[in-house]
Amino acid sequence: MTITLPQFPESYWLASTPANYYPALAEDIETEVCIIGGGITGMTTAYLLAKQGKKVVLVDSDVLFAGTTGNTTAKVTAQHGLIYDEFTRFFGLDKAKQFYKMQTDAISLIKKTIQDLQIDCAFTSEDATIYTNDDKEVQKIQDEFKAYQALGIEGAYIEKVALPIASKAAVVMKQQGQFHPLQYLAKLRDAFVELGGQIFERTVITDAIDKGGVTVTTKSGKKISCQFAVIASHFPFVDKMGFYFAKMHVERSYVIAIKTDFAYPGGIFINAEQPTRSIRQVNYNGESLLLVGGENHIAARGEQTSHLYENLMQYAMEHFAPTEVRYRWSAQDLVSTDKLPYIGPITSGNEKILVATGFRKWGMTNGTAAAQILTDTIMRRKNEFSELVSPQRFHPVPSIKNLASNLVEMAKELVGGKLEKIDRTPESLAIDEGGVVKVNGKRAGAYRDLDGKLHLVDTTCTHMGCELNWNSGDRSWDCPCHGSRYNVAGEVMEGPTKKPLKKVEIEGLDE
């Protein structure tokens, strides 16, 4: 049997969830809270504040849930890789305990919300496992289990996992979970609207200014006047001298959803070594799929992304005998210098502009925790985790080393792309092929679509001037500095950039 990948990326979550479309903002409005970003953080915050009686407006530059939230693997767990031994060593036992409690409180809120709103989102309780078959990682697994014991985390140390995969050591965190994230959030969206909340889609925000009250400005010039603005847009679209562009780097990962006759034993799994392999099952609306993810890398750096999907398919064929690859998709997330998220006022001088970012690909719990913290901040209640994840914190170790590394890599990308030697011409591109070409002696980006039409764009990112790289797997132009993404026509797919790419035209070119 020949197994092939779907031609174009599509998330299972988005494909299986009907969309409710909302209008773009067409006039100036006033509200108490403006939330920018319609993923799990923004939607949960909007719902929680509306329940508290706040007047809330939620805006998104695209449609709700279409960003990282709609392209997750949707594991609901406090097990975020091998972090608890590391956090205990770097931050101390108390802060490591705080982080774990922040995650478990988020899981409890998700469960309570499912119960309160009677949400059918296929939530199941699952043990989460990190395993390794690499001798170099065994000691790290053992150290992580010792950290579990010191922190009071219910877990276990085992050698073999219940999958047809070789392993030498594994650490298990008991009673975690998984769900269908968009079925969950769709119910929150409906409840938010019933509570009087307003939603505006395809509304690009260009600025937020705190001068007593907050003024949020859209690309079309419309203004939202509010008491608080929450930036839940993944990468903050404004920086306010918070230096988020230096304090985080962007990592991308990939998923395939397969049909298989393999009798899945339950549980959610991820390995400790590279390349990353993440495994979970989906059972929703009569359909059973196995999600196989991984191939993590810094965004827009590394080999052609189409190969990474192929690597996942090859891995699935070796271990799970797939009969079909139903979906494939990818997502990216931000990693802070100390691996903790940034949640709270964007800077010390902009207390009414709040931010939530740096979730390190564990957005289901971090996004929900952020919503709790942001809600408490706006309601002027003390939150026990605010200091832990404050954007104004600074941990010399490991932050200084990672901050320096981020700056060096950004400088390399700023300079390197502009010095790249380019010999290829647009005419050389085949159907459904893209790449960097030379046009009129300058660097440009080209893609020839399925109809043979050539799309030419300037490859200089409109955020901070880095040169974009072609993403063959998802057919997009990606920025290696801060993760901005553009489609083949140069339109913004993902921020922090707000402006599209310039079009490049060749007079008389045969397309």
Protein Blocks (a to p, Z undefined) as FASTA:
>chain_A
ZZdddfbdcdfklmmpccddddddfbdcddfbdcedjbfklmmmmmmmmmnopacddddf
bdghklmmlmcgoiacfbecjfklmmmmmnojklmmmmmmmmmmmmmmmmmmmmmnopae
hpacdddddddfbfklmmmmmmmmmmmmmnopacdddfbdcbdbdcfbdcddehiadddf
klmmmmmmmmmmmnopacdehiacfbdcdehiacdddfkopacddfbdcdfehpafbfnl
nommmmpccddddddddddfbdcebdadddfbdcddddddddeehiacdddeejiacehi
acdfklmmmmmmmmmmmmnopabdfbdcdddddddfkopacedjfbfklmmbccdehklo
pamlmmmmmmmmmmmmmnopacfklmmmockbccfblklmmmmmmmmmmmmmmmmmmmpc
cfbdfklpcehiacdddeehiacdddddfkopacdddfbdfklopacdddfknopaddfk
nopacdfkopafbdfbfbdcdddddehiaZZ
